[in-house]
Amino acid sequence: MIDAVDETFVYVEPLAGEWRALQHPFLLAEQAAPAEGWMRRGPSALTRAWCIFELAKSLSKKRPLHVMLGAESAAQFADTLCNDPGGHRWVGQILVRVDVKQAQISNVADRAYILGELGQLPGGLGALNSSVSAALREWVIGEAEAMLEMLPEAKRGTSLLLSNVATMMQEQGRLAEAEALMRVQLAAWRKEGGDRHLHTLARLGNLANNLQQQEKLLQLQGKLAEAETLFREAVAAYREVKGNDHQNTMVTVGNLGKVLLTQGKLEEADPLLVEAVAWARKTYGSGGPYNGALVELRREQGRLAEAEQELGTLAADAHKAVGPQHPDTLEAEAIAARLKHAQPNGAAEGAAELRAVVERMTEFLGAAHQDTRKWQRVLEEMPVEFVLEQ
């Protein structure tokens, strides 16, 4: 029947709500039975094996995708992206829940047929999550851009909607498009609030972070040099306006440290990353988003024992906080694998672990995503005898 359709419609309800999962078996027989009282979140259709299969098959045939929302969810979607500075995170948490390995079936007799059909799709099961997630991401960006077009141009540059759209584009690997929007934001806030306005400083950091992300794709040193300049401006301003013991200051200090580390300026990066991680531990009880960068710094310096100590439970903590396929978790696992590769007698195991992480990045983030491409490049640059050794 799918072969005959020209368009695909999928009803994604509830968009972000929580609901009790049915006691149906998983598509994959090796999965244990669902826990009693298991609560799932997000669109129920994307938890059903038949729905995911039909969607994936339709996408493989390049059928147009139409996503339908109920009135309440449509209003929630618009309100969150327009009025919540963390709207991009809210959307991201919906998208990362797409996982065929967690799909359920109502009739076990369907299992062999669905798995057989999925196995015939390009890339098989491994590519299914990536293709479905990519299609949904495209829909989200398309809807958000349409909303953006409806805003008066005078209000667009300083809107939270523009900020969320730019961040979602960046998280999806559309870095050049995100950069263009971020430059519009920065110019609008410099004009609106001046160089020391907190929104101006935040947009400085956002643009600098985007330029740093672009380095993962093409190793563009010119982008990194500009990112360093922007972060230095933001750090100086935040220290002046908010002081040293403030989240915005320390986030920007950590970001500057990461840019310097990426450029190989280890001595300059060291005190900044130490400062940012120490502040996060004092404030939150963990090393925060710069813990991984400090691990990488210590590895680069050859201080492997200190790198192990800094690593701690970084990957496990990320897994617990944001789930197994979130970019933060995958990045933490990649850092851990790279450190293992650097250890005496750890090269083969570390390379194998990194290969597995890159495969999961390809599945959940896509082959073109900046993180996938960065760590694929790291894997390829590992000594050949270590990468091939089993």
N, C-alpha and C positions, 0 to 999 in steps of 0.2 A: 504493500500500500504506500509506503514512504517513497518508493521509486516514482510514483505517479504524481506526487504533490509538487507544487511550484513554490510554495512559501511555507515557513514554519512559524507557528504561534506557540509561545510557552507562557503559561500563567504562573508567575512567581509570587505565590502567597503561602504563608505570611512572609513579607519581605525580611523582617528582622525579628519577628516574635519567637517565643519559645513554646514548644508543644511536646506532648508525650509521644514517644515513638511507638509504633505498632510492634508487637512481638512477632515480627516476621524475620525469617532467616536472612543472612547477608548473601549477596550475589556470589561472593567467593566462599567456597565450601570450607576453606581452612580457617576462616574467621569463626571465633567462638560465637555462641548465641548472644543476641543483644541482652544487656543487663536489664533486669526487671526495673521498671520505672524510669528508664533512660529518657532524658529530656534532650530533644534536638532543637536547633535554632535555624531560622531562615526558611527559604522556600521548600515546601514539602516535595514538590515535583523533582527537585534536584537531589532527593534522597532515594528515589525509586529507580531501580535498574532499568525498567522498560522505558521510562521517560528519558533517562540519560542516554540510553542506546538510540532511541528514536531521534533525539536531538543531535547526537554525534553523527549518525548516519546522514541526516539531512544536511548538516554542515559540511560533511565530506563531499556532498554533491553540489556544494556552493548555493544552497537555497537561501533566500533572504530570511533573516530572523526577525521576528516581531515579538517583543516582550510586553506582556500585559500585566498591569497592576490594578488592584482594587482602589477605590477612591481614597480610602484612608491611607493606604501605603503610598499612593502617588503624592498625597499631600505631605506625608512624612519625608519622602525622598526629597521633595523640593525644599521643604522647610529646613531639613538638616544641612543640605548643601549650601543654602543661601544664608543661614543664620548661625551655624555651628562651625567654629574654626577647626574642629576635629571631624568634620563631615567626611573627609577623605578616608579617615581611619574606620568610620562606621561602615562605609561602602566596602572597604577592603576586607573587613571581617566577614561580610556576607559572601564575597567572592571566594575567599580561601576555604570555605566549607564544601566546595565542590570536590568530591573525591569518590570515584567509582568504587574504591575499595571499601567504602562505608555504605554503599548502596544496598537497599533491601529488596527482596522479592516476595510476593505473596504466595507464589506457587513454585516449589523447588523443581518441578518438572520443566520450568522455563529456563533453568540455569544453563543447561548444555547448549540450548539454542542461542541464548543471548551471548554467552561467552564465545561461541563459535562465530557468530556474526561480528562481534566486536574484534575478534582476532583477525578478521579479513579487512578491517578498516586500515587506512594508511597509518603505520606506526603502532597498530594494535592497541592493547590496553594502556601501554605507557604513554601514548600520545592523546588518549581520550580526555584526561583531565585538562591538559594544556589547550586542546581545541575548544572545549566547552567554555572554559574559563576565559579564553581569549575573546570568544564571541560575546560573552556577557560583559567583558570589560569594554569592548567596542560600543555595545549598547549604552552602557553607563556614560561614557564620554560623549557619545552622540546626543543623549538626552540633556546632559549638563551644558554642552555647547549651545544647544537650542535655547535653553533657559538664559544663557549668557547673552545671546543675540537679542533677547527681549529687553534687556536692561538698557536704560539710557546710557549713551557712550560716556557722558560726564561722570556717571556713578560706577562705571564698569571697573576702572583701574583700581579703585580702593575697596571693591566689594569682596566679601568672604567667598562668594561663589567663584570669582576668578581665582582666588587663592586655592580653593579646593580643587578646581579643574586643573590648575597647573601642577599641583602636588600629585593628583591621580595620574596625570600624563607621565610625570617623572617616575612614579612607582611602576608604571606599565612599560617603562623603557622608551617612551616617546620624548626623549630628552631635548631635542632641538625645538620641538613645539612648546615644551614646558619652559625652556629658556626664554623664548620670545614673549610668552605671557608674563614671566617673572620680571623681565625688563620693563614691561608696561607697568606692572605693579610698583616696582621700585621708583620709576620716574613719577608716577602718580602720587606716591606717598612723600617723596622729596618735595614735590610742589605743594601738597596739602599740608604737611606737618613739619617740614624742614629736616635737616640732616640728623638731628638728635631725637626725633620722635620715635617712640618705641615701635610703631608699625614700620617706620622706615628701616630701623635696625633689623627687625625681623625679616624684612624682605631682602635686605643686604645678605643676611645669612642664608636665606632660601636660594637666592641666585648663586651664591658662592658654592653651596652644597650641590646644586645642579651641575655647575662647571666641574666640580670634583667628580661627580658621577660620570660625566662624559669621558673622563680619563680612563675609566674602566673599559670603555668601548674602543678607543682609538689611541690611548696614551698621548693625549694632546697636551703637551707641556704649556702651550700658550693659554689654554683654559685653566690649568692649575695655577699659573702665575697670576692670572686675574682673580682666581678664587682666593689665593693667599692675600692679595691686596685688599679684597672686599672683607675677608675675615679679620684682617688686622685693623681695618677701619672700625668694624663692628665691635671688636674686643675693646679697643681704646674708648669708644663711645659708651659701651655698657659699663666698663669699670668706672667711668666718670659719672654716668647718670644713675646707675643702680648699685654700684659698689661690687666688691669681689664675691661676697657671700650671697649671690642671687642666681637663680636657675638660668635666666637668659645669659648672664655673663659666663657661667660655667659651660653651658651648652656650646656657646660660641668659642670659648677657649679650647674645648675638646675638638671642635670641628677644625680649628686652625691647626691643632696638633696633628690631626689626621692628614690634612693637606701637606704639612711639612714632612710627615712620615712618608707619604706617597712619593714625594720628590726626593727622598733620600736624605733629607736634612735632619738626621737622627738627633743630633745634639740640641737643636732648637725645639724639636718635637717633644723631647723627654720631659722637661719641666712642665709643659702645658698639659700633657696627657696625665702625668702624675697628679697635678693640681685638680684636673677635672674628675678623675677617678676617686681621689681622696674626698673631694666634696660630695660626690654621689654616695660614697659609703657612709660618710657622716650623716648625710641627710636622709637617705633611703635604705641604708643597710646593705646595699650592693654596689658594684662598680659602675652601673649604668651603661649607657650606649658606647662608652669609650673604653670599656674593659677589654674588648676584643682588640682594639687598636694598640693598647698597651701590651697585650700578649704578643702581637705582631712586632712591636718595637723591640721587646726583649729578645724575641727570636732573631731578629735582624742583628742585634748586638751580640748574639752568641751567648746570651745569659739565659740558658735553657731552663735551669732550675727555677729561676725567678719567673720565667714565662709560664711554666707549669703551675706555679703557685698562683699567679694572676688568673690563669685559665679557670681553675676551680671547677665550679658547676655551671659555667656560663651557658653551655648548650642545654643542659637539663633545665635550667631556670627559664630560658627562652621557650623551650618546648612547653613548659607548664603555663607560662604567661600568655603566649600567643598561638600555640599549636605547632604541629610538626612540619607544616608546609609553608609557614610564614617566612618571608625573607630574612628576618632577624635570626630565626632558628637555623636556617640553612647556612647563613653566614657564620654563625657561631660554630656549627659543625665543621665547616670548611677550615676555619682557623685552627680548630682542634686537630684535624687531620694533617694540616700542614706542619703543625708543631710536632706531631708524632713522627712525621717523615724526617724531621731534622734531628730526631733523637738517635743515639747509637742503637743500631739493630732495629730501628723502627721504620726504615725507608719503605720496605715493601708493604707493610701494613698501613702506613700512612697514605701511600699512593692509592691503595685499594679503597680506603675509606673516602678519600677525596673524590675518586672516580664515582663512587656510589652517591655522594652528595651532589656532584655535577649532574648526574642522571636525574636526580630528584628535582634539581633546579630547572632542568630542561622540561620536566614534566609539569611542574607547578607554576613556574615563572615564564617559561618559553625559552627557546634557543637564542632568541635575539635580545633577551633581557641583559642589562648591563652586568648584573651579578653572575649570571650564567657564563657570559663571555669572559669576564675577568677570571673566574676560577677555572674555566676550560683552558685559558691561556696559562695559568699557573700550573695546571696538570701537565700540559704539553711541554712546559719548560723544565719539568722534573727530569733528572737523569733517566735515560731510556731504560737502562737495565733495572732500575727500581720500578718504573711504571709497568714494565712487562712481567716482572717477577710475580709469581702467584704463590 
